[in-house]
Amino acid sequence: MTSALLLAGAVAACDTGSAVGGAQLEPAVVTVRVLDDSDDPAIWVDRDDAARSLILGTDKHDTNGGVYVFDLNGRIDRERSVLGLQRMNNVDIVEGFRLGERSIDIALATERNRGVLRIFELPSMREIDGGGIQVFDGDDARAPMGVAGYTRAHDGAVFAIVGGKSGPSEGYLWQYRLEDNGVGVVRAAKVRALGRFSGRAEIEAIAVDDQLGYVYYSDETVGIRKYHADPDSGSTELALFGTSGFAEDHEGIAIYARDDGTGYVLVSDQQAGRLQVFPREGTSRGVHDHPAIALVPVSAVDTDGIDVTHRPLGPAFPHGALVMMSADGTFHIYRWEDVARHIDGAFPVTPPMHN
């Protein structure tokens, strides 16, 4: 699982402090570099000791890619990081998956060059997928990239929603139900194809709001599309928003989900070096009305994947955290209170600066 290659190109993790002024949001922590090309993070919350929570981050190296595990100081956990994988793209977390008689947390990740979905038990990062679950019926052109987990509230069923490098104008995403195969290995059964695609770029970033039951994804250079996450609720598009004001690509998506149903949909405006912020609950015009309400300029460069939690992560992140990939091979960890100061009116929405 681990390798001396973890050290290649690494720099010491650093604590840069919180944002105390200026236009740009600064991270509390910058992680050690991955070997090659960082892509997407996910936050695993340790419910027994929040300060021991973990950040997972993917590396897209073609032959020695991986899912890296970091502590909240940005240091690599060499015992749990999984290397030797073939172009890992996105990663997500599902809590409370039933495996035999146990309820466990799992990490979902796409291994693009092998065309498979990978599943690991948390926090050990033990593989429980039999070496990988084939998706898109083995179609090499579909090359899995995006993934998001969804737990259905009324019965606890767990699903993975997967997007690829290419796909049709309708049914671009495939949704799979995940279950124990009876011998402690996860199996997947396709339940539907969903989602429109403009044909202009690709679809990678996917995020699910478990509590409200919606899935969002970035149709790059076009906007953010919204659907019901429950396959039994139909596949009609509910919203297309963020169609203007982006410099170029709509990238990573994360849901800042308060327990009362309010919060934010955060989207990486990749080439502009900032986040765009939309109301999670909609507006007085309707629950599917999501106008841009703030811009947050960030120090992370050319950000692809992001993740966020409103749950405390110990004394260093008492109000939760935002994690963003940065193109130098690192991940930036921001204190939520620093992000919130930017959202609360300091930076009104203005036209983007095109590079």
LOFI-167492 format. One record per residue (C-alpha): residue in three letters; x, y, z; residue number from 1. Coordinates in Angstrom, 3 decimals. Each point is the difference from the previous one (the first is absolute). Last residue first. Layout:
SITE   r       c1       c2       c3   k
SITE ALA        X        Y        Z NUM
...
REM end
This chain:
SITE   r       c1       c2       c3   k
SITE ASN   -7.294   34.658  -18.594 355
SITE HIS   -3.491    1.400    0.284 354
SITE MET   -0.832    2.123    3.033 353
SITE PRO   -3.493   -0.872    1.129 352
SITE PRO   -2.930    2.448    0.197 351
SITE THR   -0.834    1.036    3.562 350
SITE VAL   -1.860   -1.733    2.846 349
SITE PRO    0.434    1.817    3.275 348
SITE PHE    3.079   -0.683    2.166 347
SITE ALA   -0.327    1.040    3.651 346
SITE GLY   -3.641   -1.053    0.251 345
SITE ASP   -0.007   -2.908    2.422 344
SITE ILE    1.637   -2.450   -2.410 343
SITE HIS    3.517    1.242    0.684 342
SITE ARG   -0.400   -0.224    3.771 341
SITE ALA   -1.465   -3.489   -0.465 340
SITE VAL    3.168   -1.270   -1.678 339
SITE ASP    2.111    1.082    2.980 338
SITE GLU   -2.496   -1.592    2.409 337
SITE TRP    0.230   -3.184   -2.047 336
SITE ARG    3.703   -0.384    0.655 335
SITE TYR    1.763   -0.732   -3.280 334
SITE ILE    1.970   -3.116   -0.989 333
SITE HIS    1.974    0.293   -3.240 332
SITE PHE    0.904   -3.188   -1.877 331
SITE THR    3.341   -0.446   -1.721 330
SITE GLY    1.335   -1.066   -3.384 329
SITE ASP    0.862    3.503   -1.229 328
SITE ALA   -3.373    0.199   -1.772 327
SITE SER   -1.930    0.531    3.245 326
SITE MET   -2.821   -2.236    1.235 325
SITE MET   -2.366    1.656    2.456 324
SITE VAL   -1.085   -0.961    3.510 323
SITE LEU   -2.608    1.978    1.975 322
SITE ALA   -0.219   -0.461    3.754 321
SITE GLY   -2.288   -0.248    3.013 320
SITE HIS   -0.870    2.468    2.746 319
SITE PRO    2.600   -1.064    2.589 318
SITE PHE    2.757   -0.612   -2.557 317
SITE ALA    3.264   -0.061    1.998 316
SITE PRO   -1.795   -0.907    3.247 315
SITE GLY   -1.544   -3.203   -1.374 314
SITE LEU   -1.550   -0.551   -3.417 313
SITE PRO   -3.391    1.624    0.648 312
SITE ARG   -2.761   -0.970   -2.464 311
SITE HIS   -0.982    2.471   -2.744 310
SITE THR    1.932   -2.024   -2.558 309
SITE VAL    1.500    0.897   -3.371 308
SITE ASP    1.505   -1.669   -3.066 307
SITE ILE    1.740    1.274   -3.145 306
SITE GLY    1.271   -1.389   -3.324 305
SITE ASP    1.498    1.959   -2.926 304
SITE THR    1.759    3.111    1.205 303
SITE ASP    2.248    1.891   -2.404 302
SITE VAL    2.090    1.378    2.887 301
SITE ALA   -1.007    0.028    3.670 300
SITE SER    0.425    3.494    1.452 299
SITE VAL   -3.714    0.702   -0.073 298
SITE PRO   -2.366    2.739   -1.180 297
SITE VAL   -3.496   -0.543    1.460 296
SITE LEU   -2.896    1.237   -2.108 295
SITE ALA   -3.460    0.426    1.476 294
SITE ILE   -3.760   -0.353   -0.567 293
SITE ALA   -0.217   -1.798   -3.352 292
SITE PRO   -3.654   -0.789   -0.716 291
SITE HIS   -1.367   -3.461    0.843 290
SITE ASP   -3.759   -0.291   -0.587 289
SITE HIS   -0.927   -3.675    0.387 288
SITE VAL   -1.595    0.443    3.428 287
SITE GLY   -2.223    2.768   -1.333 286
SITE ARG   -0.396    3.744   -0.627 285
SITE SER    0.500    0.703    3.703 284
SITE THR    3.514   -1.360   -0.473 283
SITE GLY    1.777   -3.338   -0.387 282
SITE GLU    0.892   -2.168    2.983 281
SITE ARG    3.664   -0.465   -0.965 280
SITE PRO    0.555    3.659   -0.794 279
SITE PHE    2.791    0.458   -2.577 278
SITE VAL    3.697    0.846    0.503 277
SITE GLN    2.648    0.357   -2.702 276
SITE LEU    3.475   -0.966    1.072 275
SITE ARG    3.139    1.671   -1.308 274
SITE GLY    3.109   -0.216   -2.140 273
SITE ALA   -1.611    1.321   -3.203 272
SITE GLN    1.099   -3.028   -2.092 271
SITE GLN   -1.766   -2.465    2.275 270
SITE ASP   -3.218    1.665    1.097 269
SITE SER   -0.306   -2.739    2.643 268
SITE VAL   -3.585   -0.488    1.164 267
SITE LEU   -1.447    0.276    3.510 266
SITE VAL   -3.678   -0.825    0.592 265
SITE TYR   -0.891    1.687    3.262 264
SITE GLY   -1.884   -0.450    3.228 263
SITE THR   -3.543   -0.445    1.245 262
SITE GLY   -1.753   -3.292    0.752 261
SITE ASP   -0.141    0.467    3.777 260
SITE ASP    2.959   -2.369    0.554 259
SITE ARG    2.341    2.266   -1.963 258
SITE ALA    1.366   -1.380   -3.251 257
SITE TYR    2.978    1.618   -1.727 256
SITE ILE   -0.323   -1.983   -3.223 255
SITE ALA    3.094   -0.393   -2.188 254
SITE ILE    0.567    0.323   -3.750 253
SITE GLY    3.296   -0.081   -1.929 252
SITE GLU    0.107    1.437   -3.539 251
SITE HIS   -1.932    2.474   -2.103 250
SITE ASP    2.574    0.825   -2.660 249
SITE GLU    0.418    3.389   -1.724 248
SITE ALA    0.059    3.382    1.768 247
SITE PHE   -3.370   -0.647    1.630 246
SITE GLY   -2.521    2.859    0.195 245
SITE SER   -2.775   -1.639   -1.990 244
SITE THR   -1.788   -3.372    0.004 243
SITE GLY    0.259   -0.384    3.765 242
SITE PHE   -3.319   -1.821   -0.027 241
SITE LEU   -1.769   -2.908   -1.698 240
SITE ALA   -2.846   -1.293    2.136 239
SITE LEU   -2.344   -2.915    0.652 238
SITE GLU    0.948   -2.299   -2.880 237
SITE THR   -2.472   -2.878   -0.191 236
SITE SER    1.460   -3.356    1.015 235
SITE GLY   -2.722   -1.433    2.218 234
SITE SER   -0.534   -0.308    3.735 233
SITE ASP    0.708   -3.762    0.168 232
SITE PRO    3.638    0.584   -0.975 231
SITE ASP    0.439    2.059    3.181 230
SITE ALA    2.570    2.729   -0.698 229
SITE HIS   -2.572    2.382   -1.482 228
SITE TYR    1.676    2.192   -2.597 227
SITE LYS    2.039    3.238   -0.234 226
SITE ARG    2.272    1.289   -2.789 225
SITE ILE    2.806    2.510    0.511 224
SITE GLY    1.023    2.104   -2.980 223
SITE VAL    1.331    0.135   -3.565 222
SITE THR    3.837    0.115   -0.137 221
SITE GLU    0.130   -3.431    1.682 220
SITE ASP   -3.324   -1.712    0.612 219
SITE SER    0.663   -0.027    3.730 218
SITE TYR   -2.117   -2.339    2.103 217
SITE TYR   -2.613    0.238    2.730 216
SITE VAL   -1.921   -2.859    1.654 215
SITE TYR   -2.982    0.654    2.237 214
SITE GLY   -1.607   -1.787    2.960 213
SITE LEU   -0.349    2.786    2.565 212
SITE GLN    1.981   -1.816    2.701 211
SITE ASP    2.273   -1.927   -2.341 210
SITE ASP    1.125    3.057   -1.991 209
SITE VAL    2.062   -1.700   -2.704 208
SITE ALA    3.010    1.415   -1.822 207
SITE ILE    1.396   -0.667   -3.490 206
SITE ALA    3.001    1.594   -1.744 205
SITE GLU    1.040   -1.840   -3.168 204
SITE ILE   -2.207    0.799   -2.974 203
SITE GLU    1.678    0.851   -3.312 202
SITE ALA    0.550    2.819   -2.523 201
SITE ARG   -2.624    1.426   -2.392 200
SITE GLY   -2.305   -2.977   -0.518 199
SITE SER   -2.774    1.694    1.970 198
SITE PHE   -0.612   -3.010    2.223 197
SITE ARG   -3.299   -0.931    1.617 196
SITE GLY   -0.172   -2.271    3.000 195
SITE LEU   -1.145   -3.472    0.863 194
SITE ALA    0.759   -3.676   -0.562 193
SITE ARG   -1.742   -2.391    2.360 192
SITE VAL    0.208   -2.819    2.549 191
SITE LYS    3.391   -1.554   -0.802 190
SITE ALA    0.942   -2.725    2.463 189
SITE ALA    3.163    0.178    2.093 188
SITE ARG    1.754   -2.567    2.183 187
SITE VAL    1.921    0.554    3.220 186
SITE VAL    1.981   -2.885    1.487 185
SITE GLY   -0.649   -1.460    3.465 184
SITE VAL   -1.153   -3.459   -1.058 183
SITE GLY   -3.707    0.635   -0.573 182
SITE ASN    0.366    2.299   -3.006 181
SITE ASP   -0.288    3.046    2.258 180
SITE GLU   -1.925    2.746   -1.786 179
SITE LEU    0.494    3.090   -2.155 178
SITE ARG   -2.763    1.304   -2.283 177
SITE TYR    1.428    1.543   -3.162 176
SITE GLN   -0.861    3.262   -1.750 175
SITE TRP    1.344    0.754   -3.467 174
SITE LEU    0.560    3.588   -1.103 173
SITE TYR   -0.151    1.097   -3.662 172
SITE GLY   -3.624   -1.090   -0.413 171
SITE GLU   -0.906    2.512   -2.689 170
SITE SER    2.493    1.827   -2.263 169
SITE PRO    2.158   -3.123   -0.054 168
SITE GLY    3.292   -0.589    1.795 167
SITE SER    3.656    0.841    0.320 166
SITE LYS    2.666    0.193    2.693 165
SITE GLY   -2.357   -1.680    2.432 164
SITE GLY   -2.490    0.647    2.767 163
SITE VAL   -0.953   -2.344    2.842 162
SITE ILE   -2.812    0.144    2.570 161
SITE ALA    0.617   -2.527    2.783 160
SITE PHE   -2.986   -1.199    2.031 159
SITE VAL   -0.730   -1.036    3.577 158
SITE ALA   -3.400   -1.159    1.272 157
SITE GLY   -0.715    1.290    3.515 156
SITE ASP   -3.753   -0.634   -0.292 155
SITE HIS   -1.756    3.372    0.326 154
SITE ALA    3.046    2.245   -0.191 153
SITE ARG    1.660   -1.222   -3.188 152
SITE THR    3.778    0.094    0.359 151
SITE TYR    1.766    1.548   -3.001 150
SITE GLY    3.665   -0.253   -0.976 149
SITE ALA    1.615    2.193   -2.627 148
SITE VAL    2.351   -0.894   -2.840 147
SITE GLY    1.639    1.873   -2.880 146
SITE MET    2.619   -1.478   -2.325 145
SITE PRO   -0.960   -3.345   -1.550 144
SITE ALA    1.441   -0.632   -3.515 143
SITE ARG   -3.096    0.087   -2.324 142
SITE ALA    2.129   -0.682   -3.071 141
SITE ASP    1.205   -3.290    1.457 140
SITE ASP   -3.553   -1.416    0.160 139
SITE GLY    0.289   -2.742    2.639 138
SITE ASP   -3.723   -0.172    0.675 137
SITE PHE    0.053    3.653    1.146 136
SITE VAL    1.554   -1.157    3.296 135
SITE GLN    2.231   -2.925    1.022 134
SITE ILE    0.360   -0.479    3.753 133
SITE GLY    3.564   -0.102    1.299 132
SITE GLY    2.448   -2.381    1.681 131
SITE GLY   -2.599   -2.087    1.848 130
SITE ASP   -1.718    3.170    1.196 129
SITE ILE    0.796   -0.024    3.735 128
SITE GLU    3.432    1.653   -0.025 127
SITE ARG    1.328    0.795    3.465 126
SITE MET    0.358    3.765    0.410 125
SITE SER    0.193   -0.461    3.804 124
SITE PRO   -2.215    3.013    0.802 123
SITE LEU   -2.110   -0.839   -1.846 122
SITE GLU   -0.704   -2.969   -2.256 121
SITE PHE    1.036    0.437   -3.616 120
SITE ILE   -2.005   -0.116   -3.220 119
SITE ARG    1.412    0.375   -3.524 118
SITE LEU   -2.169    0.601   -3.068 117
SITE VAL    1.495   -1.337   -3.203 116
SITE GLY    0.949    0.966   -3.536 115
SITE ARG    3.618   -1.099    0.421 114
SITE ASN    1.502    3.310   -1.157 113
SITE ARG   -2.545    1.987    1.997 112
SITE GLU    0.249   -1.456    3.471 111
SITE THR   -3.021    1.763    1.500 110
SITE ALA   -0.278    0.315    3.777 109
SITE LEU   -2.563   -0.864    2.680 108
SITE ALA    1.078    0.148    3.648 107
SITE ILE   -1.952   -2.002    2.558 106
SITE ASP   -1.350    0.394    3.526 105
SITE ILE   -1.128   -3.140    1.790 104
SITE SER   -3.120   -1.589    1.484 103
SITE ARG    0.773   -3.626    0.767 102
SITE GLU   -2.016   -3.195   -0.194 101
SITE GLY    0.964   -0.687   -3.596 100
SITE LEU    1.130    3.277   -1.506  99
SITE ARG   -2.699    2.619    0.574  98
SITE PHE    1.157    3.508   -1.009  97
SITE GLY   -0.294    2.550    2.812  96
SITE GLU    1.910    2.964   -1.399  95
SITE VAL    0.785    0.516   -3.679  94
SITE ILE    3.068    1.986   -1.064  93
SITE ASP    1.049    1.282   -3.432  92
SITE VAL    2.983   -0.208   -2.352  91
SITE ASN    0.663    1.223   -3.531  90
SITE ASN    2.734   -0.736   -2.538  89
SITE MET    2.477   -2.802    0.592  88
SITE ARG    2.257   -0.644   -2.974  87
SITE GLN    1.145   -3.613    0.298  86
SITE LEU    0.615   -1.096    3.582  85
SITE GLY    3.380   -0.968    1.462  84
SITE LEU   -0.703    1.911    3.189  83
SITE VAL   -2.429   -0.259    2.937  82
SITE SER    0.653    2.331    2.948  81
SITE ARG   -0.709   -1.749    3.307  80
SITE GLU    3.441   -0.727    1.413  79
SITE ARG    1.618    3.069   -1.539  78
SITE ASP   -2.310    2.479    1.691  77
SITE ILE    1.046    3.131   -1.868  76
SITE ARG    0.261    3.188    2.054  75
SITE GLY   -2.400    2.887   -0.612  74
SITE ASN   -0.431    0.934    3.666  73
SITE LEU   -3.542   -1.358   -0.132  72
SITE ASP    1.350   -3.459   -0.802  71
SITE PHE    0.457   -1.026   -3.603  70
SITE VAL   -0.929   -3.174   -1.892  69
SITE TYR    1.035   -0.298   -3.628  68
SITE VAL   -2.137   -1.869   -2.521  67
SITE GLY    2.356   -1.048   -2.710  66
SITE GLY    1.773    0.350   -3.273  65
SITE ASN    3.037   -2.107   -0.779  64
SITE THR   -0.768   -1.041   -3.573  63
SITE ASP   -1.795    2.921   -1.666  62
SITE HIS    0.612    2.586    2.743  61
SITE LYS   -3.368    1.592    0.819  60
SITE ASP    0.507    0.517    3.750  59
SITE THR   -3.078   -0.012    2.247  58
SITE GLY   -0.495    1.629    3.382  57
SITE LEU   -1.500   -1.298    3.229  56
SITE ILE   -0.083    2.330    2.997  55
SITE LEU   -0.303   -1.653    3.391  54
SITE SER   -1.663    0.581    3.368  53
SITE ARG    2.133   -0.486    3.099  52
SITE ALA   -1.087    3.329    1.498  51
SITE ALA   -3.589   -1.234   -0.260  50
SITE ASP    0.610   -2.765    2.534  49
SITE ASP   -2.735   -2.644    0.181  48
SITE ARG   -1.965    1.246   -3.032  47
SITE ASP    3.108    0.068   -2.169  46
SITE VAL   -1.084    2.163   -2.937  45
SITE TRP    1.284   -1.036   -3.433  44
SITE ILE    0.506    2.966   -2.339  43
SITE ALA    0.379   -0.568   -3.741  42
SITE PRO    2.506    1.474   -2.450  41
SITE ASP    0.334    0.006   -3.820  40
SITE ASP    2.784    0.403   -2.571  39
SITE SER    3.648    0.037    1.061  38
SITE ASP    2.486   -0.663   -2.799  37
SITE ASP    3.362   -1.715    0.571  36
SITE LEU    1.424   -1.422    3.218  35
SITE VAL   -2.320    1.750    2.428  34
SITE ARG    1.160    3.207    1.633  33
SITE VAL   -0.145    0.443    3.784  32
SITE THR   -3.150    1.771    1.049  31
SITE VAL   -0.602    3.732    0.288  30
SITE VAL   -1.597    1.000    3.308  29
SITE ALA   -1.995    2.991    1.281  28
SITE PRO   -0.620    1.082   -3.562  27
SITE GLU   -0.142    3.618   -1.205  26
SITE LEU   -3.102    1.645   -1.471  25
SITE GLN    1.005    2.837   -2.296  24
SITE ALA   -1.308    3.563    0.206  23
SITE GLY    2.076    1.239    2.879  22
SITE GLY   -0.505   -0.583    3.701  21
SITE VAL    0.277   -2.493    2.819  20
SITE ALA   -0.129   -3.284   -1.878  19
SITE SER    1.172   -2.733    2.325  18
SITE GLY    3.525   -1.233    0.605  17
SITE THR    2.513   -1.345   -2.517  16
SITE ASP    0.485   -3.362    1.676  15
SITE CYS    2.451   -1.966   -2.140  14
SITE ALA    0.437   -3.523   -1.259  13
SITE ALA    3.612   -0.665   -0.948  12
SITE VAL    0.610   -0.476   -3.678  11
SITE ALA   -0.199   -3.228   -1.919  10
SITE GLY    1.451   -0.433   -3.475   9
SITE ALA    0.501   -3.696    0.560   8
SITE LEU   -0.730   -0.948    3.585   7
SITE LEU   -3.055   -2.089   -0.756   6
SITE LEU    2.221   -1.826   -2.484   5
SITE ALA    1.452   -1.818    2.982   4
SITE SER   -3.117   -2.099   -0.202   3
SITE THR   -3.166   -0.899    1.855   2
SITE MET   -2.776   -2.408   -0.737   1
REM end
